[in-house]
């Protein structure tokens, strides 16, 4: 989700073709998330998994990888009508679990606290449409430029860009980020969208700065925009496109302009957990090789963001 936090970006023109495909998943309604929602996966048996020996023994013994995630970011991760955690990330996690012989247990948290939860060992990994950036790798606060932690490693598994959307039929002349000067934008707190808005606002003329209203999750931002409380919203492309297709039956929002800031999504892992990090990369590469990764990308209509090989710390 951002340059200074996590992002939830290659680029831009061809990804618009994915909007129609995302509509296939439109029947899954966006719903609110509870405080510690857990999805226990598929009951994998370590002994039957081809890559189980790649994992640290402590995790093999537990049989579970705890995943910190903001479960309100459809179609990447969200709850369906039954309350089950679904989306791109849960599907990939379940498939990796079969390779590694463990369950990936998703636990809900606000996006801007996920890395903190990883540092405190509340989670084993964070998987939440998080953009791999150098600042995150090095533990740098993008706003201040100061070091605030030891940083994390990323296993990169997808590529996405950032999009702007407005109320349908009311784009207020917004086509680019510079068009937001003098207007209000709603974003999720701690995301690339918030960082971009802050950076653009600094370029605006005096008296025409961008009013930025951040929220704990993207659904809250959408609600504010839907009610007329802002001129535009911004999210990663898959999320913005999904909202455009599903909110109000496709009548609430519209995408404007093109995607910007293409960058990889990464699974965040603590710096001292190199064996776990490498096991996740090996499992992802296995899914890419056996075709399961491609099936998941097609299911959610996001093949334009697919990668050909998992990488470690590929963000810039």
Phi, psi and omega per residue, in radians:
X1 nan -0.181 2.972
X2 -2.997 2.988 -3.139
X3 -1.253 -0.603 -3.133
X4 -1.728 -0.185 3.092
X5 -2.320 -2.306 -3.080
X6 -1.758 2.690 2.988
X7 -1.937 2.781 3.114
X8 -1.796 nan nan
X9 nan nan nan
X10 nan -3.084 -2.702
X11 -1.804 -2.955 -2.277
X12 -1.155 -0.793 -2.962
X13 -1.227 -0.845 -3.034
X14 -1.200 -0.409 -3.072
X15 -1.155 -0.377 3.116
X16 -1.062 -0.423 3.117
X17 -1.151 -0.364 -3.116
X18 -1.340 -0.243 -3.074
X19 -1.029 -0.788 -3.114
X20 -1.098 -0.676 -3.125
X21 -1.194 -0.585 3.135
X22 -1.090 -0.464 -3.128
X23 -1.057 -0.422 3.118
X24 -1.024 -0.590 -3.137
X25 -1.519 0.079 -3.028
X26 -1.120 -0.344 -3.137
X27 -1.219 -0.317 3.106
X28 -1.403 2.002 -3.040
X29 -1.419 2.476 3.039
X30 -1.268 2.269 -3.141
X31 -2.298 2.856 3.137
X32 -1.232 2.828 3.134
X33 -2.057 2.500 -3.130
X34 -1.442 3.025 -2.990
X35 -1.235 -0.620 3.082
X36 -2.381 1.069 3.141
X37 -1.172 2.328 -3.128
X38 -2.227 2.481 3.044
X39 -2.197 2.053 -2.947
X40 -1.557 0.057 3.052
X41 1.363 -2.500 -2.933
X42 -2.113 0.354 3.060
X43 1.126 0.879 -3.083
X44 -1.219 2.567 3.067
X45 -1.838 2.125 -3.083
X46 -0.962 -0.730 -3.054
X47 -1.127 -0.397 -3.081
X48 -1.665 -0.043 -3.042
X49 -1.631 2.358 -3.056
X50 -1.185 -0.405 -3.067
X51 -2.013 0.311 -3.072
X52 -1.038 -0.588 -3.084
X53 -1.266 -0.124 3.108
X54 -1.367 -0.377 -3.056
X55 -1.395 2.689 2.984
X56 -1.049 2.544 -3.075
X57 -1.051 -0.620 -3.119
X58 -1.074 -0.672 3.123
X59 -1.307 -0.649 3.077
X60 -1.058 -0.697 -3.131
X61 -1.145 -0.698 3.117
X62 -1.257 -0.609 -3.100
X63 1.318 0.198 -3.063
X64 -2.461 2.428 2.935
X65 -1.945 2.047 -3.136
X66 -1.432 2.218 -3.040
X67 -1.978 2.048 3.013
X68 -1.410 2.274 -3.056
X69 -2.726 2.507 3.006
X70 -1.565 1.723 -2.947
X71 -1.530 1.046 3.126
X72 -2.674 0.765 -2.992
X73 -2.410 1.010 -3.118
X74 -1.063 2.458 0.083
X75 -1.653 0.270 -3.083
X76 -1.326 -0.853 2.968
X77 -2.714 2.274 -3.134
X78 -2.882 3.115 3.121
X79 -1.841 2.438 3.058
X80 -1.492 -3.033 -3.067
X81 -1.063 -0.455 -3.130
X82 -1.529 -0.076 -3.107
X83 1.593 0.027 3.122
X84 -1.313 2.464 3.091
X85 -1.363 2.130 -3.083
X86 -2.341 2.987 3.073
X87 2.265 -3.063 -3.106
X88 -1.049 -0.912 -3.092
X89 -1.098 -0.839 3.101
X90 -1.050 -0.648 3.112
X91 -1.143 -0.765 3.106
X92 -1.126 -0.711 -3.137
X93 -1.105 -0.758 3.130
X94 -1.082 -0.700 3.128
X95 -1.187 -0.682 3.072
X96 -1.146 -0.623 3.115
X97 -1.036 -0.633 3.112
X98 -1.167 -0.607 3.107
X99 -1.255 -0.635 -3.018
X100 -1.707 -0.221 3.092
X101 1.348 0.508 3.106
X102 -2.401 2.826 3.024
X103 -1.604 2.442 2.998
X104 -1.684 1.981 -3.058
X105 -1.802 1.912 -3.106
X106 -1.404 2.285 3.097
X107 -2.151 2.254 -3.021
X108 -1.362 2.410 3.062
X109 -2.722 2.809 3.086
X110 -1.249 2.569 -2.976
X111 -1.004 -0.724 -3.035
X112 -1.340 0.017 3.098
X113 -1.957 0.036 -3.029
X114 -1.169 -0.751 -3.133
X115 -1.187 -0.632 3.060
X116 -1.061 -0.744 3.100
X117 -1.099 -0.582 3.089
X118 -1.194 -0.742 3.134
X119 -1.100 -0.647 -3.106
X120 -1.459 0.043 3.115
X121 1.202 0.347 3.007
X122 -1.183 -0.598 3.100
X123 -2.112 2.692 3.003
X124 -1.459 -0.629 3.117
X125 -2.496 2.872 2.966
X126 -2.104 2.209 -3.121
X127 -2.387 1.785 -2.976
X128 -2.803 0.941 -3.122
X129 0.883 0.748 -3.074
X130 -1.589 2.191 -3.138
X131 -1.319 2.299 3.071
X132 -1.369 1.991 3.102
X133 -2.233 2.756 3.088
X134 -1.067 -0.667 3.137
X135 -1.053 -0.769 3.133
X136 -1.176 -0.697 3.103
X137 -1.031 -0.613 -3.035
X138 -1.766 -0.019 3.131
X139 1.273 0.620 -3.102
X140 -1.773 2.330 3.004
X141 -1.359 2.030 -3.047
X142 -1.140 -0.494 3.132
X143 -1.232 -0.740 -3.041
X144 -1.787 -0.339 -3.074
X145 1.344 0.122 -3.108
X146 -1.684 2.613 3.112
X147 -1.345 2.253 -3.086
X148 -2.131 -0.041 -3.130
X149 -3.014 -3.139 -3.096
X150 -1.399 -0.135 -3.110
X151 1.454 3.084 -3.136
X152 -2.387 2.834 2.968
X153 -1.722 2.658 3.124
X154 -2.130 2.457 2.935
X155 -1.867 1.877 -3.004
X156 -1.434 2.349 -3.006
X157 -2.367 0.009 -3.072
X158 -2.887 2.812 3.074
X159 -2.256 2.339 -3.110
X160 -2.565 2.723 3.092
X161 -2.004 2.992 -3.121
X162 -1.764 2.386 -3.116
X163 -2.171 2.728 3.014
X164 -1.877 2.462 3.044
X165 -2.374 2.705 -3.125
X166 -2.300 3.063 2.986
X167 -1.098 2.513 -3.086
X168 -1.113 2.267 3.129
X169 1.376 0.145 -3.096
X170 -2.506 1.145 -3.087
X171 -1.448 -0.115 3.100
X172 0.887 0.550 3.104
X173 1.334 0.223 -3.098
X174 -1.484 2.084 3.068
X175 -2.222 -0.492 -3.124
X176 -2.328 3.005 -3.138
X177 -1.113 -0.582 -3.141
X178 -1.169 -0.399 3.117
X179 -1.244 -0.155 -3.137
X180 -1.446 -0.164 3.126
X181 -0.990 2.276 -3.121
X182 1.432 0.070 -3.120
X183 -2.139 2.986 3.114
X184 -1.835 2.436 3.059
X185 -2.198 2.500 3.055
X186 -1.863 2.427 -3.087
X187 -2.535 2.929 2.974
X188 -1.505 2.392 -3.100
X189 -1.102 2.400 3.054
X190 1.391 0.331 -3.106
X191 -1.915 2.973 3.072
X192 -1.069 -0.626 3.122
X193 -1.021 -0.761 3.110
X194 -1.129 -0.718 3.123
X195 -1.086 -0.766 3.141
X196 -1.101 -0.720 3.136
X197 -1.102 -0.735 3.111
X198 -1.107 -0.760 -3.137
X199 -1.136 -0.722 -3.132
X200 -1.200 -0.658 -3.122
X201 -1.051 -0.592 3.119
X202 -1.120 -0.416 -3.135
X203 -1.526 -0.236 -3.075
X204 -1.242 2.664 3.090
X205 -1.073 2.736 3.103
X206 -1.007 2.374 3.140
X207 1.452 -0.016 -3.140
X208 -2.294 0.607 3.103
X209 -1.161 2.805 3.105
X210 -1.426 2.250 3.029
X211 -1.458 2.077 -3.064
X212 -1.934 2.118 3.111
X213 -2.005 1.847 -3.114
X214 -1.585 2.619 3.129
X215 -2.252 2.834 3.140
X216 -1.151 -0.570 3.105
X217 -2.488 2.889 -3.028
X218 -1.196 -0.548 -3.139
X219 -1.123 -0.651 3.094
X220 -1.118 -0.701 3.110
X221 -1.111 -0.729 3.114
X222 -1.092 -0.707 3.129
X223 -1.066 -0.741 3.125
X224 -1.092 -0.775 3.131
X225 -1.161 -0.738 -3.140
X226 -1.015 -0.617 -3.116
X227 -1.445 0.011 3.116
X228 1.517 0.299 -3.091
X229 -1.481 0.049 3.127
X230 -2.785 2.905 3.115
X231 -1.483 -0.499 -3.059
X232 -2.753 2.893 3.013
X233 -2.268 2.897 3.091
X234 -2.528 2.427 3.096
X235 -2.621 3.012 2.964
X236 -1.064 2.625 -3.021
X237 -0.933 -0.847 -3.099
X238 -1.013 -0.632 -3.113
X239 -1.280 -0.803 3.123
X240 -1.073 -0.750 -3.134
X241 -1.135 -0.682 3.122
X242 -1.137 -0.742 3.105
X243 -1.084 -0.734 3.126
X244 -1.065 -0.686 -3.095
X245 -1.353 -0.528 -2.981
X246 -1.878 -0.571 -3.051
X247 -1.166 2.160 -3.131
X248 1.088 0.510 -3.107
X249 1.136 0.484 3.132
X250 1.548 0.148 -3.067
X251 -1.791 -0.088 -3.044
X252 -1.539 -0.770 -2.960
X253 -2.236 2.918 3.011
X254 -2.540 2.541 3.042
X255 -1.347 2.506 3.064
X256 -2.252 2.524 3.123
X257 1.174 -2.806 -3.084
X258 -2.035 2.856 3.063
X259 -1.176 2.634 3.054
X260 -2.344 2.968 3.019
X261 0.993 0.915 3.085
X262 -1.053 2.304 -3.111
X263 -2.805 2.824 -3.107
X264 -1.445 2.519 2.866
X265 -1.420 2.451 3.107
X266 -2.343 2.629 2.967
X267 -1.446 2.107 -3.103
X268 -1.483 2.331 -3.126
X269 -2.347 2.471 3.119
X270 -1.019 2.549 -3.078
X271 -1.003 -0.544 -3.083
X272 -1.544 0.082 -3.134
X273 -1.879 0.977 -3.068
X274 -1.175 -0.578 3.127
X275 -1.173 -0.727 3.079
X276 -1.110 -0.787 3.114
X277 -0.969 -0.856 -3.091
X278 -1.190 -0.559 3.095
X279 -1.156 -0.706 3.105
X280 -1.111 -0.742 3.105
X281 -1.075 -0.766 -3.141
X282 -1.089 -0.713 3.127
X283 -1.149 -0.733 3.105
X284 -1.105 -0.751 3.111
X285 -1.080 -0.622 3.093
X286 -1.123 -0.698 3.120
X287 -1.172 -0.662 3.093
X288 -1.126 -0.733 -3.110
X289 -1.196 -0.679 -3.080
X290 -1.534 -0.029 3.055
X291 1.626 -0.136 -3.110
X292 -1.165 -0.658 3.113
X293 -1.033 -0.816 -3.134
X294 -1.089 -0.674 3.122
X295 -1.063 -0.721 3.139
X296 -1.163 -0.743 3.107
X297 -1.068 -0.724 3.130
X298 -1.174 -0.698 -3.141
X299 -0.971 -0.703 -3.076
X300 -1.722 0.087 3.052
X301 1.204 0.577 -3.066
X302 -2.216 0.623 -3.095
X303 -1.117 -0.422 3.126
X304 -1.128 -0.358 3.132
X305 -1.699 0.066 -3.095
X306 -1.175 2.625 3.086
X307 -1.943 2.893 3.141
X308 -1.789 -0.258 3.123
X309 -2.773 2.400 3.072
X310 -1.223 2.470 3.125
X311 -2.235 2.801 3.095
X312 -1.918 2.187 3.086
X313 0.959 0.854 3.135
X314 -1.474 -0.107 -3.123
X315 -1.271 2.693 -3.098
X316 -2.008 nan nan
